[in-house]
Amino acid sequence: MEKLGQDHAFAAMTENEYQRGLSKRLYIAIMAMQGLLASGIYAEKIAFNPILGKLSFEIADELLKQENL
């Protein structure tokens, strides 16, 4: 069984080849991270907060679970 969100978000066919693009899971996690940074809670520190990445993927995983209900 394929993991949730491993299908491609922006798959496209060019003239001679198939381009897969980002996975849906990665794309959702990127958007979640952008929202968390925009909130200002995590953006205050210059150094990357490891909790931010983990939380972004947790949000993506939950959204993908809800999509498949």
C-alpha positions, -999 to +999 in steps of 0.1 A: +000+000+000+013+034-009+018+060+019-006+088+020+005+118+000+032+101-020+013+108-053+025+139-071+009+173-066+019+188-099+024+159-123+026+170-159+034+156-193+058+175-215+063+168-251+087+139-245+086+130-208+066+127-177+075+151-149+065+141-114+071+172-093+066+174-055+047+148-035+014+160-021+028+154+014+058+176+008+038+203-008+013+204+021+041+204+046+058+234+028+025+253+029+020+245+066+055+257+073+049+289+054+018+295+075+036+288+108+064+311+099+039+338+089+022+336+122+054+350+138+056+323+165+085+305+149+099+333+129+113+352+159+144+330+160+170+332+132+181+295+137+158+268+123+136+253+149+134+215+145+099+215+159+088+235+129+096+208+104+080+180+125+049+201+131+046+209+094+046+172+084+022+163+112-002+189+098+003+175+063-003+139+075-035+149+093-048+167+062-041+138+040-059+114+064-089+137+064-088+138+026-091+100+025-121+096+048 
